[in-house]
Amino acid sequence: MSENRWLVDGCARLLAAPAAEARRRDAAGLGARAADAGLPLRDVIAGMLRGASAYWQHAAAESLDSAATVATLHARAAVTLEAVETLVAAAVDGYTRAARSELARHDGERTAFVSDLLAGRVEPGVLAERANRYGIRLSATHVVLVARGQDFTTDLARRVDSALAARFGEGNTLTSTTSPTWPR
């Protein structure tokens, strides 16, 4: 948890900030930073809620010191919960956008690797370095499956990859939707 303190502190700071639109943008930034850091989404939400709790403890103490009525305290709690809901939604949106962007970048790199691997256009040492990123040992025996179809989509390729990984183990499969131009 201590390594995610920036997330908790960031949420508490955003709740104390006055400008709602800037808070949404900054919360989306927190979510994107969390995705870049590789945090699971549940940790992002938990961190945001811990930040909201830290903010509320401070805000409630201030309200009690100023002799606020119970109705005033409840009204402030309702406003805070609404702001927390907005911030969590914005953080999840930022997280999702960053994760999709990373996935698209990764898919592009993987597609280029598979194309280069199958076409044999790249020096073996360079291919071996790139293969390491995907946990592939080029010196091992491999089976290559090529499928072509009119309705073959990226989503279908991911489902095929998941099924193969479940059967043969994570890191033992490499699926791509590339259309390599092989030497003829």
LUMGULUM-159444 format. One record per residue (C-alpha): x, y, z; residue number from 0; residue in three letters. Coordinates in Angstrom, 2 decimals, padded with zeros to 5 digits. Layout:
{xx: X&yy: Y&zz: Z&resi: NUM&resn: ALA};
...
This chain:
{xx: 000.00&yy: 000.00&zz: 000.00&resi: 0&resn: MET};
{xx: 002.81&yy: 002.45&zz: 000.80&resi: 1&resn: SER};
{xx: 003.99&yy: 002.34&zz: -002.82&resi: 2&resn: GLU};
{xx: 000.52&yy: 003.57&zz: -003.87&resi: 3&resn: ASN};
{xx: 000.47&yy: 006.43&zz: -001.36&resi: 4&resn: ARG};
{xx: 000.57&yy: 008.88&zz: -004.28&resi: 5&resn: TRP};
{xx: -002.86&yy: 007.60&zz: -005.33&resi: 6&resn: LEU};
{xx: -004.41&yy: 008.01&zz: -001.88&resi: 7&resn: VAL};
{xx: -002.87&yy: 011.47&zz: -001.41&resi: 8&resn: ASP};
{xx: -003.86&yy: 012.48&zz: -004.94&resi: 9&resn: GLY};
{xx: -007.52&yy: 011.62&zz: -004.35&resi: 10&resn: CYS};
{xx: -007.62&yy: 013.44&zz: -001.00&resi: 11&resn: ALA};
{xx: -005.99&yy: 016.50&zz: -002.61&resi: 12&resn: ARG};
{xx: -008.49&yy: 016.46&zz: -005.49&resi: 13&resn: LEU};
{xx: -011.44&yy: 016.36&zz: -003.11&resi: 14&resn: LEU};
{xx: -010.08&yy: 019.45&zz: -001.39&resi: 15&resn: ALA};
{xx: -009.65&yy: 021.28&zz: -004.73&resi: 16&resn: ALA};
{xx: -012.39&yy: 023.73&zz: -005.72&resi: 17&resn: PRO};
{xx: -012.58&yy: 023.34&zz: -009.53&resi: 18&resn: ALA};
{xx: -014.72&yy: 020.32&zz: -010.47&resi: 19&resn: ALA};
{xx: -013.59&yy: 020.07&zz: -014.12&resi: 20&resn: GLU};
{xx: -009.91&yy: 020.21&zz: -013.19&resi: 21&resn: ALA};
{xx: -010.60&yy: 017.49&zz: -010.62&resi: 22&resn: ARG};
{xx: -012.04&yy: 015.18&zz: -013.28&resi: 23&resn: ARG};
{xx: -009.07&yy: 015.74&zz: -015.57&resi: 24&resn: ARG};
{xx: -006.57&yy: 015.21&zz: -012.74&resi: 25&resn: ASP};
{xx: -008.41&yy: 012.09&zz: -011.54&resi: 26&resn: ALA};
{xx: -008.21&yy: 010.69&zz: -015.07&resi: 27&resn: ALA};
{xx: -004.48&yy: 011.43&zz: -014.90&resi: 28&resn: GLY};
{xx: -004.23&yy: 009.48&zz: -011.64&resi: 29&resn: LEU};
{xx: -005.98&yy: 006.54&zz: -013.29&resi: 30&resn: GLY};
{xx: -003.65&yy: 006.68&zz: -016.30&resi: 31&resn: ALA};
{xx: -000.60&yy: 006.83&zz: -014.00&resi: 32&resn: ARG};
{xx: -001.91&yy: 003.79&zz: -012.12&resi: 33&resn: ALA};
{xx: -002.34&yy: 001.88&zz: -015.39&resi: 34&resn: ALA};
{xx: 001.19&yy: 002.83&zz: -016.44&resi: 35&resn: ASP};
{xx: 002.43&yy: 001.61&zz: -013.04&resi: 36&resn: ALA};
{xx: 000.71&yy: -001.72&zz: -013.64&resi: 37&resn: GLY};
{xx: -001.70&yy: -001.46&zz: -010.72&resi: 38&resn: LEU};
{xx: -004.81&yy: -003.65&zz: -010.93&resi: 39&resn: PRO};
{xx: -008.03&yy: -001.68&zz: -011.27&resi: 40&resn: LEU};
{xx: -009.27&yy: -002.89&zz: -007.87&resi: 41&resn: ARG};
{xx: -006.17&yy: -001.28&zz: -006.27&resi: 42&resn: ASP};
{xx: -006.93&yy: 001.98&zz: -008.06&resi: 43&resn: VAL};
{xx: -010.48&yy: 002.03&zz: -006.72&resi: 44&resn: ILE};
{xx: -009.33&yy: 001.02&zz: -003.23&resi: 45&resn: ALA};
{xx: -006.70&yy: 003.78&zz: -003.27&resi: 46&resn: GLY};
{xx: -009.25&yy: 006.34&zz: -004.36&resi: 47&resn: MET};
{xx: -011.61&yy: 005.26&zz: -001.58&resi: 48&resn: LEU};
{xx: -008.80&yy: 005.41&zz: 001.00&resi: 49&resn: ARG};
{xx: -008.05&yy: 008.92&zz: -000.22&resi: 50&resn: GLY};
{xx: -011.73&yy: 009.84&zz: 000.14&resi: 51&resn: ALA};
{xx: -011.73&yy: 008.42&zz: 003.67&resi: 52&resn: SER};
{xx: -008.63&yy: 010.44&zz: 004.58&resi: 53&resn: ALA};
{xx: -010.23&yy: 013.58&zz: 003.15&resi: 54&resn: TYR};
{xx: -013.51&yy: 012.96&zz: 004.99&resi: 55&resn: TRP};
{xx: -011.80&yy: 012.41&zz: 008.35&resi: 56&resn: GLN};
{xx: -010.19&yy: 015.83&zz: 008.01&resi: 57&resn: HIS};
{xx: -013.31&yy: 017.53&zz: 006.60&resi: 58&resn: ALA};
{xx: -015.62&yy: 016.05&zz: 009.26&resi: 59&resn: ALA};
{xx: -013.26&yy: 017.15&zz: 012.04&resi: 60&resn: ALA};
{xx: -013.32&yy: 020.72&zz: 010.65&resi: 61&resn: GLU};
{xx: -017.13&yy: 020.66&zz: 010.49&resi: 62&resn: SER};
{xx: -017.42&yy: 019.52&zz: 014.09&resi: 63&resn: LEU};
{xx: -015.02&yy: 022.23&zz: 015.23&resi: 64&resn: ASP};
{xx: -017.19&yy: 024.90&zz: 013.63&resi: 65&resn: SER};
{xx: -020.28&yy: 023.70&zz: 015.55&resi: 66&resn: ALA};
{xx: -022.02&yy: 022.45&zz: 012.41&resi: 67&resn: ALA};
{xx: -025.42&yy: 020.88&zz: 012.77&resi: 68&resn: THR};
{xx: -026.05&yy: 017.22&zz: 011.95&resi: 69&resn: VAL};
{xx: -027.98&yy: 018.31&zz: 008.87&resi: 70&resn: ALA};
{xx: -025.02&yy: 020.37&zz: 007.67&resi: 71&resn: THR};
{xx: -022.67&yy: 017.44&zz: 008.26&resi: 72&resn: LEU};
{xx: -024.98&yy: 015.11&zz: 006.31&resi: 73&resn: HIS};
{xx: -025.24&yy: 017.60&zz: 003.46&resi: 74&resn: ALA};
{xx: -021.46&yy: 017.90&zz: 003.31&resi: 75&resn: ARG};
{xx: -021.14&yy: 014.09&zz: 003.32&resi: 76&resn: ALA};
{xx: -023.59&yy: 013.84&zz: 000.39&resi: 77&resn: ALA};
{xx: -021.61&yy: 016.40&zz: -001.62&resi: 78&resn: VAL};
{xx: -018.37&yy: 014.56&zz: -000.80&resi: 79&resn: THR};
{xx: -019.79&yy: 011.19&zz: -001.85&resi: 80&resn: LEU};
{xx: -020.98&yy: 012.67&zz: -005.13&resi: 81&resn: GLU};
{xx: -017.51&yy: 014.11&zz: -005.74&resi: 82&resn: ALA};
{xx: -015.91&yy: 010.75&zz: -004.88&resi: 83&resn: VAL};
{xx: -018.19&yy: 008.99&zz: -007.35&resi: 84&resn: GLU};
{xx: -017.18&yy: 011.46&zz: -010.06&resi: 85&resn: THR};
{xx: -013.47&yy: 011.12&zz: -009.26&resi: 86&resn: LEU};
{xx: -013.54&yy: 007.32&zz: -009.21&resi: 87&resn: VAL};
{xx: -015.38&yy: 007.27&zz: -012.56&resi: 88&resn: ALA};
{xx: -012.84&yy: 009.68&zz: -014.05&resi: 89&resn: ALA};
{xx: -009.92&yy: 007.64&zz: -012.65&resi: 90&resn: ALA};
{xx: -011.37&yy: 004.44&zz: -014.12&resi: 91&resn: VAL};
{xx: -011.84&yy: 006.20&zz: -017.48&resi: 92&resn: ASP};
{xx: -008.22&yy: 007.40&zz: -017.43&resi: 93&resn: GLY};
{xx: -007.04&yy: 003.94&zz: -016.42&resi: 94&resn: TYR};
{xx: -009.04&yy: 002.29&zz: -019.20&resi: 95&resn: THR};
{xx: -007.81&yy: 004.71&zz: -021.87&resi: 96&resn: ARG};
{xx: -004.17&yy: 004.23&zz: -020.83&resi: 97&resn: ALA};
{xx: -004.56&yy: 000.45&zz: -020.68&resi: 98&resn: ALA};
{xx: -006.16&yy: 000.36&zz: -024.16&resi: 99&resn: ARG};
{xx: -003.42&yy: 002.58&zz: -025.55&resi: 100&resn: SER};
{xx: -000.74&yy: 000.30&zz: -024.09&resi: 101&resn: GLU};
{xx: -002.52&yy: -002.77&zz: -025.42&resi: 102&resn: LEU};
{xx: -002.75&yy: -001.25&zz: -028.90&resi: 103&resn: ALA};
{xx: 000.95&yy: -000.36&zz: -028.79&resi: 104&resn: ARG};
{xx: 001.83&yy: -003.84&zz: -027.57&resi: 105&resn: HIS};
{xx: -000.35&yy: -005.47&zz: -030.25&resi: 106&resn: ASP};
{xx: 001.37&yy: -003.39&zz: -032.92&resi: 107&resn: GLY};
{xx: 004.82&yy: -004.42&zz: -031.68&resi: 108&resn: GLU};
{xx: 003.77&yy: -008.06&zz: -031.45&resi: 109&resn: ARG};
{xx: 002.28&yy: -008.00&zz: -034.95&resi: 110&resn: THR};
{xx: 005.51&yy: -006.54&zz: -036.33&resi: 111&resn: ALA};
{xx: 007.53&yy: -009.20&zz: -034.48&resi: 112&resn: PHE};
{xx: 005.42&yy: -012.06&zz: -035.81&resi: 113&resn: VAL};
{xx: 005.61&yy: -010.66&zz: -039.33&resi: 114&resn: SER};
{xx: 009.40&yy: -010.31&zz: -039.11&resi: 115&resn: ASP};
{xx: 009.73&yy: -013.77&zz: -037.55&resi: 116&resn: LEU};
{xx: 007.68&yy: -015.53&zz: -040.20&resi: 117&resn: LEU};
{xx: 009.13&yy: -013.59&zz: -043.11&resi: 118&resn: ALA};
{xx: 012.75&yy: -014.10&zz: -042.00&resi: 119&resn: GLY};
{xx: 013.73&yy: -010.56&zz: -042.92&resi: 120&resn: ARG};
{xx: 015.49&yy: -009.68&zz: -039.66&resi: 121&resn: VAL};
{xx: 018.84&yy: -010.79&zz: -038.30&resi: 122&resn: GLU};
{xx: 018.42&yy: -013.76&zz: -035.91&resi: 123&resn: PRO};
{xx: 020.15&yy: -011.97&zz: -033.00&resi: 124&resn: GLY};
{xx: 017.70&yy: -009.07&zz: -033.23&resi: 125&resn: VAL};
{xx: 014.77&yy: -011.48&zz: -033.44&resi: 126&resn: LEU};
{xx: 016.05&yy: -013.34&zz: -030.36&resi: 127&resn: ALA};
{xx: 016.19&yy: -010.09&zz: -028.37&resi: 128&resn: GLU};
{xx: 012.67&yy: -009.18&zz: -029.40&resi: 129&resn: ARG};
{xx: 011.45&yy: -012.74&zz: -028.68&resi: 130&resn: ALA};
{xx: 012.62&yy: -012.35&zz: -025.08&resi: 131&resn: ASN};
{xx: 009.97&yy: -009.65&zz: -024.53&resi: 132&resn: ARG};
{xx: 007.29&yy: -012.26&zz: -025.19&resi: 133&resn: TYR};
{xx: 008.96&yy: -015.11&zz: -023.27&resi: 134&resn: GLY};
{xx: 009.71&yy: -017.02&zz: -026.46&resi: 135&resn: ILE};
{xx: 012.83&yy: -019.14&zz: -026.84&resi: 136&resn: ARG};
{xx: 013.61&yy: -019.29&zz: -030.52&resi: 137&resn: LEU};
{xx: 015.85&yy: -022.34&zz: -030.01&resi: 138&resn: SER};
{xx: 012.85&yy: -024.46&zz: -028.94&resi: 139&resn: ALA};
{xx: 010.53&yy: -026.43&zz: -031.22&resi: 140&resn: THR};
{xx: 007.50&yy: -024.43&zz: -032.34&resi: 141&resn: HIS};
{xx: 004.24&yy: -025.09&zz: -034.04&resi: 142&resn: VAL};
{xx: 002.95&yy: -022.39&zz: -036.35&resi: 143&resn: VAL};
{xx: -000.74&yy: -022.16&zz: -037.08&resi: 144&resn: LEU};
{xx: -001.94&yy: -019.81&zz: -039.78&resi: 145&resn: VAL};
{xx: -005.65&yy: -019.08&zz: -040.06&resi: 146&resn: ALA};
{xx: -007.44&yy: -016.88&zz: -042.49&resi: 147&resn: ARG};
{xx: -011.08&yy: -015.97&zz: -042.54&resi: 148&resn: GLY};
{xx: -013.42&yy: -013.23&zz: -043.53&resi: 149&resn: GLN};
{xx: -014.67&yy: -012.64&zz: -039.98&resi: 150&resn: ASP};
{xx: -011.30&yy: -013.02&zz: -038.21&resi: 151&resn: PHE};
{xx: -011.15&yy: -010.06&zz: -035.82&resi: 152&resn: THR};
{xx: -008.73&yy: -008.89&zz: -033.16&resi: 153&resn: THR};
{xx: -011.26&yy: -009.95&zz: -030.52&resi: 154&resn: ASP};
{xx: -011.42&yy: -013.45&zz: -031.99&resi: 155&resn: LEU};
{xx: -007.60&yy: -013.59&zz: -032.06&resi: 156&resn: ALA};
{xx: -007.52&yy: -012.67&zz: -028.35&resi: 157&resn: ARG};
{xx: -010.03&yy: -015.42&zz: -027.54&resi: 158&resn: ARG};
{xx: -007.97&yy: -017.94&zz: -029.51&resi: 159&resn: VAL};
{xx: -004.81&yy: -016.76&zz: -027.71&resi: 160&resn: ASP};
{xx: -006.53&yy: -017.12&zz: -024.31&resi: 161&resn: SER};
{xx: -007.67&yy: -020.64&zz: -025.15&resi: 162&resn: ALA};
{xx: -004.20&yy: -021.63&zz: -026.35&resi: 163&resn: LEU};
{xx: -002.58&yy: -020.07&zz: -023.26&resi: 164&resn: ALA};
{xx: -005.00&yy: -021.99&zz: -021.01&resi: 165&resn: ALA};
{xx: -004.04&yy: -025.22&zz: -022.76&resi: 166&resn: ARG};
{xx: -000.28&yy: -024.73&zz: -023.28&resi: 167&resn: PHE};
{xx: 000.59&yy: -022.19&zz: -020.59&resi: 168&resn: GLY};
{xx: 001.02&yy: -018.43&zz: -020.53&resi: 169&resn: GLU};
{xx: 004.06&yy: -017.38&zz: -022.53&resi: 170&resn: GLY};
{xx: 004.00&yy: -020.49&zz: -024.71&resi: 171&resn: ASN};
{xx: 001.74&yy: -018.97&zz: -027.32&resi: 172&resn: THR};
{xx: 001.96&yy: -015.94&zz: -029.56&resi: 173&resn: LEU};
{xx: -001.10&yy: -014.91&zz: -031.53&resi: 174&resn: THR};
{xx: -001.28&yy: -012.09&zz: -034.01&resi: 175&resn: SER};
{xx: -003.67&yy: -010.76&zz: -036.63&resi: 176&resn: THR};
{xx: -000.82&yy: -009.90&zz: -038.98&resi: 177&resn: THR};
{xx: -000.91&yy: -010.42&zz: -042.72&resi: 178&resn: SER};
{xx: 002.77&yy: -011.07&zz: -043.39&resi: 179&resn: PRO};
{xx: 004.20&yy: -010.89&zz: -046.85&resi: 180&resn: THR};
{xx: 006.23&yy: -014.06&zz: -046.94&resi: 181&resn: TRP};
{xx: 008.90&yy: -014.69&zz: -049.52&resi: 182&resn: PRO};
{xx: 007.41&yy: -016.69&zz: -052.40&resi: 183&resn: ARG};
